């Protein structure tokens, strides 16, 4: 579990990715795609999006399945109309469907590695995931 937001990570790899993506250690500002506001963390951005740009908030896949542990603190929409059309990730090679992006990305790397782009961060030595956990191809 994440100590900052109680995210229930399924593995240490999921927690590492979650921390890197949602609780960055550096001072890089995160910009809202819908207005000119900037934020110090992705969590602040997601809260802003949910409060200010409600029509652009993606549906919560866990709420749709009756399993969201975050309640009102969830960054995604719990609106029943938006969750009915919950986004699916479809593999364009084998056409398998996924409800969770991380599952789709792991599938793509495991089953269709030749079509996975190279990791841009590996080139400059800044990939924090390593070749096993990164969603993109490493050339190690």
BELJO-V501773 format. One line per field, one symbol per residue. phi: phi as a letter, one per 20 degrees, with the letter a starting at -180 (. if undefined). burial: # if it has 16 or more other ideal C-beta (glycine too) atoms within 10 Angstrom, else .. A space follows every 10 residues. Layout:
# BELJO-V501773
phi->???
burial->???
This chain:
# BELJO-V501773
phi->.ffecmgefe bffffffgff fdcfeeefed effdbefcce cffffffggf eddgfdeffe fffgemcfee lfeffdfdff ffffdgfddd feedmfdced gfffffggff ecgfeeffff ffgemdfeem ffdffdfddf
burial->....#.#... ....#.###. .#.......# .#......#. #.#.##.### ......#.## ####...#.# ...#####.. .##..#..#. .......#.. ...##.###. .....#..#. .#....#.#. ..######..
